[in-house]
Amino acid sequence: MSSTSHLNSVRSSYDAVAGDYAALLASELERKPLDRAMLAAFAECVRGDDPAAGRAVADLGCGPGRVTAHLDGLGVRAFGVDLSPAMVAVARRTYPGLRFEVGSMGALDIADGVLGGVLAWYSTVHTPAPELPALFSEFARVLAPGGYLLIAFKAGDRQLRLEHAYGHPVDLDVYWTPPGHRPFGGQAGPRGPAFAPNGQGGGRKAG
């Protein structure tokens, strides 16, 4: 599958499930204290000593915006980006005070070096392994020097084909990533990149 067709499949699949996905996962963080702890630590890092002066944080693959809103509640100037227009529409309706944009994680409409943090909360699970280095390089491009990166992913070495999820037909591949994977190909990445592996398969995206 080409990169373009892969993105089209992800976009159309999440457009189809947007409403039901948002309803099903609306309170998921309430049931996951370790996830909340990881996000709280990330928020503390990006806020620094002067939250008012902190740089913005992009929640990439934000879906219906629940994690973006959680970061906002922790005092972070967060905004969301998602490939699916339907997901962004749900996020804008649900959290009208926050900014959400349609866009691709691999080609961000964000200037170089302006973000204090990047969050990819299970949003890379549909990206084939050979495409991950370029994706993570794009994350690094938009981060300011000393910026922080938090990635949550499915830990392991397998692939799952999904044709039905959240009550709808979908066309998705879900990839697990070995915990020892080097996202920047051995090159230096953002300061203190943090990884939150989940070997049980739960998380932000389908699968």
N, C-alpha and C positions, 0 to 999 in steps of 0.2 A: 504494500500500500504506500502510495506517495505521501509526502508531507502534506500536500494540499488536500488530498482525499481524506487523510487521517483527521485533519482539522475540521473538515466539513462534516465528517461523521460525528465527531465530538460535539460540534455546535448543534447539529440537528437533533442529536440524542438528548442533550440537556435542554434544548428548547421544548422538546416533547414532554419532559418530566418535571419542568420547573416548578409548577404549582404544587404537585404532590410531594416532590422532594423537599420543598421549603416547609410544608406542613409536617412531614414526618420527622425532620431533623431540627425543628424549631427549638426544642429544649435539650438537645443532645449534650451540650456542654455542662448542663446541670448534673448530668449523670457521670461526668468524667473529671474527677478532681485532679488527676495527673495532667490532663490536657490544660485545665485552667491554670495549674501551677506553672507549666511550661510557658504559656502565653503571658502570665504575670511576670515571669522572669525576663522574657523578651521585652515586654512593655517597660519594665524598669530600666533595662539597658538603653533602649532608644530614647527614653525621656531624659536620662542624664540628671544632672543636678538642677537644671532649670527647665521644667516641662514647657513653660511658655515659649522658650527659645528653641525647642526641639524641632528637628526636621520632620517632614511628613513620612508616613509609612504606607507602602502599597501592599494591599492584600490581593495577591495575584491568583486568579481562579477563585474569586470571592463567592461565586454562586449567589444565593439569595441574601448574602450580606450579614449573616448572623455573627461570624467571627470578626468582620470589620466593626460591627456595632459593639462587640465585646471589647475590642481594643480601644474604641472610643470611650467606653465606660471606664477604662483603666487610665484615661488621661492621655492617650496617644492620638495625634492628628492623623487618623487613618482614612484611606479611601480605597475603593475596591475596583478591580478590573476583572472582567470575565469575557470569555469568548462568546457566550450565549446571550443574545439580545433578550430572550425571554427571562433568563435569570436576572439580568440587570434590571429589567422592568419590575420584577418582583422585589428586588432589593430597594429600588427607588420608592416603590409604594410603601414598603414596610418601614423604611428608615429615611423619611423625606429630608431630614436634616444632614444627611451624609452624602458624599459624592461617590457615584458609581459610573464607570465608563465601560463601553464595549471595546474589547481589544484582545490581541494575542500576546501571550506571555513571551513568545519568541521574537516579537517585533513591537516593543513597547513604544508608545507615543509619549515618551518621557525623556527629558534632557539628560545628558551625562552627569553623573555625580551629584544628584540633588536630593536623594532620599536618605533618611536616617536609618531606614530598615525596609526589608522586603520579607513578606510572609508568603510561603507557598504551603498551604495547609491541605495536604493530600491532593493538591491540584496538579502534580506531575505524574500521577499514576497512569495516565493514558498516553504518556510520552514514551516511545520506544527508546531503549537504552542508547542506541547510537546517536540519538538526537539530544540527549541530556547535556553533554558538555556545552553545546552551542546555547542551550536554554539557560544554563547556569552562568555562562559568560554574559548573557544579556542581563541577568540579575545583577551581576557585578558591575556592569557598565553604568547602571542607573544609581548605584549606591554611592553616597559620599565617602570620602576617605574616613575610615574608622566606622563605617556603617555596619549594621548587623543583619544577618540572614538567618531565618528560621524555616526549616523545611521539615514537614511531617510526611512520611511515606510508608508504604507497606514493605516490611523487611522480609527478604527471602529471595528465592530464585525460581520464579514460576510466572506463568501468564494465564489469564482467564479470558475467555471469549464470552461476552454478554450480548444476548439478543432480546432480553426482557428485564426490566428493572423499574421499580417504583410504579408498577401497574401499567407500563407502556412498552411497546416495542422499541428497542434501541440497537445501535450498531457500534459497540464499544469493545476495545481490548483494554484489559487492566494488567499492569505490569508491577511485579514486586521487584525491589532493588536490593542487591546484597548490601548489608550494613557497612562493609569495608569499601564500597564504591567510592572512588575519588572524583568528586563532581567537577573539579577544575583541572582534571587531567594532570595532576602533580604540580600545577602552577599555584601561586598564591592567590587566594580568594579574599573576600571581605574579612574584616577583623572578626574573630570569634564566630565563624559560621556554626550554627547549632542545628543538630539533626535529631528528630524525634521519630525513631522507627517504631512501627507497629506490626509485629509479626502475626497478629491475630486477624488482620484483614479489615478492621473497622476503620472509619474515618470519613473524610470530607466527600469523597467521590464514590461513584457506584462500584460495587464489587465487594 
